Amino acid sequence: MQIIKDDKRVLTEPEPFVGVGELAESSVNFTFRAWTKTEDYWDVHFDMLEKVKLTFDEKGISIPYPQMDIHTNKTES
């Protein structure tokens, strides 16, 4: 919420929202809503995503990504 409040392009009305949108298999997905002027929307959207990621990195919060380990056995003919 602080990232949203620090951006002067975000409108105060309607009030911004941040919440847990989903507890997924390998992640916690957050939903955020920050209202802007139409012409600022995409810049704010992408700036917010980047700022959240950089803040997570700074605070040592890692984002898990699903992974699959494949083990192969060589058989001799």
C-alpha angles and dihedrals in degrees: 000000000000091000089055093046092050093058110089091202091067114094119230092218121088089033116247118252133210123178145140106279099182143358096219130187095268104009150036108239117208125204120208130182121193118169119219140164109285093248091055098046102098095039090052092044095054094038090054093052091050094046092050091051093047091047091050089051091048091051094045095249110148127203113224119222123198112253137182126208115210120196119193128194120209111224121199119226 
